Amino acid sequence: MLELPAFSTLDEIASRIRREVNTAMFERIAARIGLPDRVGLEALLEAVGPSAKTPYNRLKQPAGKASWSGFREQVEHLRWVDSLGDSAAWLEGIAESKIADFAGGGDGGGCRGDAERRAVEADRAGGMRGPCREDAGAR
């Protein structure tokens, strides 16, 4: 008769494997980000002005109302997102589901290390490109 380990043991093994795989992806993404882009991504987390809002908050901004001025604002927002760097190159080979998962992972402040924080920032930038382009009517 075959006896399986306890659920908690299997859950612990799965968590460890997930952590190892994610860490490898974070490190791969972080290694692809050049120094100038890395500096720009780091600046996303620095509070600007008395509101204590960071440029990272701007990155998460949804499209405005459906009007010509809203369209122009969305195009300008897309240009700003594109100026952060070539996230397509950073994220090459990473599954779309993982990109969405990492990009939805919060503000980058709760990450365990620099590589993970940079990967989350890159994923957020890459993850926002699609919706920005769709909202702006770009392909």
DOBARO-87172 format. One line per field, with one value per residue (C-alpha): x negated, y negated, z; chain; residue in one letter; residue number from 1. Coordinates in Angstrom, 3 decimals, m for minus. Example, Ala and Ser with C-alpha at 12.3 -4.5 7.8 and 13.67 -1.06 7.14 Angstrom:
2
east m12.300, m13.670
north 4.500, 1.060
up 7.800, 7.140
chaine A, A
residu a, s
num 1, 2
This chain:
139
east 0.000, m1.311, m1.202, m1.218, m2.803, m0.555, 1.145, m0.895, m4.099, m2.938, m1.824, m5.222, m7.039, m4.836, m5.429, m9.198, m9.209, m6.998, m9.329, m12.405, m10.805, m9.585, m12.986, m14.677, m12.219, m12.726, m16.495, m16.244, m14.045, m16.222, m19.373, m17.847, m17.179, m20.031, m21.311, m19.564, m16.204, m16.852, m17.382, m14.137, m12.216, m13.647, m12.468, m8.896, m8.875, m10.087, m7.350, m7.077, m5.591, m3.477, m0.837, m3.247, m2.111, m4.732, m5.026, m4.185, m0.627, m0.544, m1.594, 1.534, 3.835, 6.840, 8.019, 10.058, 13.445, 14.191, 13.548, 10.927, 9.169, 9.289, 7.887, 5.026, 4.297, 4.194, 1.811, m0.450, m0.248, m1.243, m4.234, m5.305, m4.910, m6.940, m9.658, m10.292, m12.154, m11.730, m9.624, m8.976, m12.697, m12.786, m9.799, m10.661, m9.974, m7.813, m4.250, m1.527, 0.221, m2.945, m3.338, 0.250, m0.314, m3.483, m2.064, 0.954, m1.300, m1.012, m3.234, m6.610, m7.180, m6.538, m9.068, m11.778, m14.705, m15.942, m15.523, m11.925, m11.106, m12.604, m10.775, m7.466, m8.114, m9.033, m6.009, m3.758, m5.188, m4.852, m1.430, m0.176, m1.315, 1.492, 4.394, 2.913, 2.658, 6.177, 7.596, 5.737, 6.831, 3.219, 2.015
north 0.000, m3.425, m6.084, m9.749, m12.460, m14.744, m17.592, m20.160, m18.474, m18.544, m22.157, m23.093, m21.358, m23.127, m26.501, m25.954, m24.988, m27.983, m30.295, m28.865, m29.173, m32.726, m33.751, m32.436, m34.431, m37.580, m37.278, m36.661, m39.744, m41.920, m40.870, m42.069, m45.595, m47.966, m50.484, m53.562, m51.749, m50.340, m53.871, m54.960, m52.045, m52.754, m56.358, m55.070, m54.264, m57.678, m59.929, m63.254, m66.337, m66.716, m64.163, m61.247, m59.744, m57.993, m57.833, m54.157, m55.288, m57.013, m53.747, m52.052, m54.873, m53.618, m55.250, m58.418, m59.178, m58.337, m61.707, m63.287, m64.828, m61.460, m59.797, m62.323, m61.820, m58.045, m58.381, m60.606, m58.078, m55.297, m57.355, m57.775, m54.027, m53.285, m55.692, m53.504, m50.996, m47.966, m45.783, m43.362, m42.494, m42.281, m39.937, m37.790, m34.132, m34.818, m33.484, m36.124, m34.635, m35.129, m38.705, m39.442, m37.682, m39.645, m42.953, m42.534, m41.809, m45.186, m48.232, m46.528, m47.569, m44.132, m42.312, m40.211, m41.511, m43.919, m41.416, m40.703, m44.409, m45.249, m42.322, m43.476, m47.032, m45.724, m43.444, m46.321, m48.464, m45.604, m44.651, m48.217, m48.512, m46.311, m48.037, m51.476, m50.607, m49.149, m52.239, m54.481, m52.407, m51.505, m48.104
up 0.000, m0.985, 1.685, 0.705, 2.824, 4.847, 2.989, 4.931, 3.721, 0.088, 0.487, 1.923, m0.961, m3.543, m1.846, m1.841, m5.533, m6.427, m4.509, m6.279, m9.734, m9.065, m7.681, m10.837, m12.986, m10.875, m11.236, m14.997, m15.451, m13.192, m15.071, m18.351, m17.083, m17.928, m15.401, m16.877, m16.923, m13.447, m12.112, m13.768, m12.274, m8.818, m9.152, m9.546, m5.821, m4.619, m3.240, m5.035, m3.437, m0.321, m1.421, m0.783, m4.081, m6.141, m9.933, m9.438, m8.654, m12.050, m13.676, m12.296, m13.442, m15.436, m18.634, m18.290, m19.770, m23.385, m24.995, m27.258, m24.282, m22.483, m25.599, m25.793, m22.091, m22.613, m25.574, m23.456, m20.609, m23.031, m24.202, m20.582, m19.921, m23.070, m21.880, m18.823, m20.972, m23.194, m20.926, m23.810, m23.809, m20.008, m19.920, m22.943, m22.268, m19.205, m19.480, m19.814, m16.783, m14.690, m15.925, m14.900, m11.580, m10.782, m12.061, m9.821, m6.854, m5.139, m5.062, m5.008, m1.411, 0.089, m2.059, m0.493, m2.538, m5.185, m8.023, m7.036, m6.636, m10.046, m11.640, m10.149, m11.396, m14.858, m14.883, m13.864, m16.683, m19.158, m17.873, m18.273, m21.894, m23.230, m21.457, m22.253, m25.936, m25.978, m24.268, m26.717, m29.716, m30.577, m31.745
chaine A, A, A, A, A, A, A, A, A, A, A, A, A, A, A, A, A, A, A, A, A, A, A, A, A, A, A, A, A, A, A, A, A, A, A, A, A, A, A, A, A, A, A, A, A, A, A, A, A, A, A, A, A, A, A, A, A, A, A, A, A, A, A, A, A, A, A, A, A, A, A, A, A, A, A, A, A, A, A, A, A, A, A, A, A, A, A, A, A, A, A, A, A, A, A, A, A, A, A, A, A, A, A, A, A, A, A, A, A, A, A, A, A, A, A, A, A, A, A, A, A, A, A, A, A, A, A, A, A, A, A, A, A, A, A, A, A, A, A
residu m, l, e, l, p, a, f, s, t, l, d, e, i, a, s, r, i, r, r, e, v, n, t, a, m, f, e, r, i, a, a, r, i, g, l, p, d, r, v, g, l, e, a, l, l, e, a, v, g, p, s, a, k, t, p, y, n, r, l, k, q, p, a, g, k, a, s, w, s, g, f, r, e, q, v, e, h, l, r, w, v, d, s, l, g, d, s, a, a, w, l, e, g, i, a, e, s, k, i, a, d, f, a, g, g, g, d, g, g, g, c, r, g, d, a, e, r, r, a, v, e, a, d, r, a, g, g, m, r, g, p, c, r, e, d, a, g, a, r
num 1, 2, 3, 4, 5, 6, 7, 8, 9, 10, 11, 12, 13, 14, 15, 16, 17, 18, 19, 20, 21, 22, 23, 24, 25, 26, 27, 28, 29, 30, 31, 32, 33, 34, 35, 36, 37, 38, 39, 40, 41, 42, 43, 44, 45, 46, 47, 48, 49, 50, 51, 52, 53, 54, 55, 56, 57, 58, 59, 60, 61, 62, 63, 64, 65, 66, 67, 68, 69, 70, 71, 72, 73, 74, 75, 76, 77, 78, 79, 80, 81, 82, 83, 84, 85, 86, 87, 88, 89, 90, 91, 92, 93, 94, 95, 96, 97, 98, 99, 100, 101, 102, 103, 104, 105, 106, 107, 108, 109, 110, 111, 112, 113, 114, 115, 116, 117, 118, 119, 120, 121, 122, 123, 124, 125, 126, 127, 128, 129, 130, 131, 132, 133, 134, 135, 136, 137, 138, 139
